[in-house]
Amino acid sequence: MKGLGLVLILSGTILMALSGLEKVLIFSSFNGSVNEMQAIVDLTPSYIWSITKYTFWFGVTSFIMGLLLFFLVKTTKPFS
């Protein structure tokens, strides 16, 4: 079970990083000043922002579940 915990921690970290990369790509896709963040948010459809939010929160959930599995599950020694 500790192996599954490590997999969930790694996948959660990757998903949170992917969410940040998605937002960077959205901001870089517009020609203009990045200082006008509200204009970019207003121009981007809401379902695009939802994708980045769902990716981030699924990554956080996966990361927390992985931490719980890694630290709270007791391992048993095989063949003992």
Residue, then its C-alpha position, 0 to 999 in steps of 0.5 A: m500500500k505504500g507503493l500506491g501512496l507514492v504513486l498517488i503523491l507523484s500523480g497529485t504533484i504532476l496534476m498540480a503542476l499541470s494545472g499551473l502550466e495550463k494557466v501559463l499557457i492561457f495567459s501566454s496565448f493572448n497578445g498583449s500585456v500580462n498586467e491586464m489579468q482581469a481582461i484575460v480572465d474575462l476573455t477566456p470562457s468559464y469552462i476553460w478556467s474550470i478545467t484548470k480548477y478541476t485539475f488542481w483540486f483533483g491533484v490536491t486530493s490525490f496528493i493528500m490521499g497518497l500522504l494518508l496511505f503512505f504514512l497511516v497504513k501499516t506494512t506487514k512483513p511478507f514471509s514472517 
